[in-house]
Amino acid sequence: MARLPEPIEWLSLVDVSGPFLAGTVLEEAFPQGLEKIETPRRQRLRAAYEEWREAVDEEDPQLSDLHDAWLGMVLREGLEYEDEVLLSREKLGTSAKYRSVEHGVDLAPDFAVRTDDGKLRLLINVYPPGTELEKPLPKNHWPASPAERMTLLCRANEVRIGMLTSGEQWMRVNAPIGSTSGYASWFARLWWQEPITLKAFQSLLGVRRCFGPQDQTLDALLERSLAFQEEVTDTLGEQVRRAVEVLIQSLGRADQDRNGELLKDVAPAQLYEAGLTVMMRLVFILCAEERGLLLLGDPVYDQNYAVSTLRGKLREDADHHGPEVLERRHDAWSRLLSVFRAVYGGVDHEALRLPALGGSIFDPDRFPFLEGRVRGTTWREEPASPLPIDNRTVLLLLTALQVLEQRGGARLLSYRALDVEQIGHVYEGLLEYTVERVP
């Protein structure tokens, strides 16, 4: 498998929720790769981390001091914020406080970064070791997590970026006003196992993302990413709509081959709903495979079920034997039906085990004609007679989902980088389109 460019290679190693940085924007911002960290500085950070980690594990009486020292070292030496720009709570006074009147709680950053124009660019809150930043604080009457509190604090101060840390987890909060917030977490233990994550942490949250050229600040990168992701959503929706039409036409041809018996009791609305469901099944599987939630990487799964790699295989067949060969083969459609069944009903075999996920979207009996079965039959009793949907059609479906046609050319789409909201917008658009197309 080809190695990803360094500016985006680390994305799979951080926990992301909500809008994040687009791969295209990262590649543009770091054409020469991520910022380098000198070996002596990395060694000092590692030594400090190991001392802090040992103190946490052994409940050292000096933990509080070591915790402050570790956090301070990351902020000042790792991210290079000098005391002149890294203001403590005492220096900030009441300038960045926010009071939740409803809950009677005052929020304030422990530190803030202020640029030369007097604006606050980054708010920082620190928590004791072991604090879970996305769960409500224990023994607190307000059930808001540290992440939610930081989001409120940022928006109240019109500061887009916040940072939270427990020493191990370092969370970046993206809190644009009037748009969905997002979170990304780095874990210090991975900085030494996967050094690229430390480089990304420094490159994105370091001093140069606050004090560099205005169009290269983290705020600007996030804003460009938001615009790019909106464009991705619109483009993907249009491509998927075209793919649904291709699938409907293929189903129509298959019905003709069976003298109209296959779809004689299928209303147009149900036919379009089936096409939409197939595309959403594929989206689900692509997301799950890229996030490591299915069995991608298992030899048996890769050979017989994987969707992420199927487009490449079909493309390779077309390149080696000519595109005409795809029109004479029909195994790819059967493979899709197999993985749909596997996700729904599970697999329990010595060579492959996959838990049954169920759900109406994957139910084989919801649209039995997709498997060449008549209405009223059940997939557990009636053998499937897969439709003659050719491999060229399947390649078109997968290309619509995996290759994004945008200004500047085509590029592979990462489903790991798509958030639930984007996928939801695509689905809503498809539903509207289906209603428009059905008489």
C-alpha positions, 0 to 999 in steps of 0.5 A, a space after each residue: 500500500 502506498 504511503 500517505 504524504 506526511 502532512 496527512 499520514 498522522 490523521 489515523 493516529 488521533 481521535 477526531 470528532 466533528 469538523 477537522 482539518 481537510 487533507 488537501 488543506 494540510 498538504 497545501 499548508 505543509 508542502 515540505 512536510 511537517 515541522 521538524 523537532 530537534 532530537 535534543 528537544 524531543 529527548 527532553 520531552 520524553 524524559 519529562 513525560 516518563 518521569 511524569 508517567 511514573 509519578 502518576 502510576 505510583 501516586 507520587 506525593 510530588 505528583 502535583 508539582 510534576 504535573 505542572 512541570 510536565 504541562 509547562 514543558 509541553 507548552 513552553 518547550 514543545 509548542 514554544 510559547 514564551 512567557 510574554 505571550 502565554 498568559 496565566 489566569 492571574 495575568 488575564 484577570 477577568 478579561 476572558 471569564 464566562 459565567 453560565 448564569 443557568 448553572 451558576 458556574 464561572 469558566 475561565 482559561 488557565 492560560 491564554 495566548 495573546 498576539 501582538 494585536 491584543 487578541 486572544 488566539 488560544 485558550 487553555 485549560 488543564 485538568 488533573 491526571 486521569 480526567 476524561 475530557 469528554 465526560 462530565 466532571 465527577 462530583 459536579 452539579 453541572 453535567 458538562 464535560 471539559 470539552 463542552 465547557 471549553 467550547 462555551 468559553 471559546 465562543 463567549 470570548 470569540 476565540 476559535 481554538 481551545 486546548 485541554 489537557 490532562 497530561 496524557 490527553 491533549 485535546 484541540 477544540 474547534 469552536 466556530 461561532 454559528 457552526 458545528 464544533 469539533 474535537 481532536 485528541 493527541 495522546 502523549 504516549 503515542 508521541 514516542 511510539 508514533 513520532 509523527 503525531 508529535 510533529 503534527 501536534 507541534 506543527 498545528 498547535 505551536 506558536 507559529 500557528 498563532 503568530 505566522 502569516 494570517 493565512 497560515 494560522 490554525 484558524 485560517 486552516 480550519 476555515 479553509 477546511 470547512 469550505 473544502 468539506 462543504 464542497 466535498 459534501 456537495 460534490 459527493 452528493 452529486 456523484 452519488 446521485 449519478 451513481 444511483 441512476 446508473 444502478 437503476 438503469 442496470 436493474 432495468 436491464 436485468 429486469 428485461 433479461 428476465 422478461 420483466 418478472 424481477 421488477 413487476 411488483 416493484 413500484 418506482 419509489 421502492 426501486 429508487 429507495 433500493 438504489 439509495 440503500 445500496 449506496 448508503 450501505 457502501 458508504 457505511 462499509 467504506 467508513 467502517 473499513 477505514 476506521 478499523 471497525 470491520 476486518 480490513 487487513 484479514 486475508 480472507 476478508 480482503 480476498 472475498 469481502 472488502 469494499 475499500 480495495 475492490 475499486 482498485 482491483 476492478 481498475 487493474 482488471 480493466 487496465 490489464 485486459 481492457 474495459 470490455 472484460 468488465 462488461 462480461 464479468 458479474 462477480 463484483 455485484 455478488 461480492 457486494 451482496 455477500 458483504 451486505 449479508 455478512 454485515 447484517 447476519 454476521 460470520 461465524 467460521 474458523 477462518 473468519 468471524 464477524 459479529 452480526 450488526 443487523 439494522 434495517 439498512 442491511 436487511 437482505 429481505 427489505 429489497 429481495 429483488 437485489 438478490 434476484 429473489 421474489 417478494 415474500 422469500 427470506 434470505 435464510 431459506 431461499 437461495 439468491 440468484 444474483 442479478 447480472 449487474 456487470 463489473 463495469 457498473 460496480 466500478 462506476 458505483 465505487 468510483 462515484 464514492 471513492 474518487 472525488 472530481 473537483 477543481 484541480 483534478 480527481 483525488 481519492 476520498 478519505 471516509 475517515 475524514 468525513 464526519 457524521 454530519 457530512 454523510 448525513 447531508 449527502 443522505 438527506 440530499 439523496 432522499 430529496 432527489 429520490 422524491 423528485 424523481 419518483 412520480 
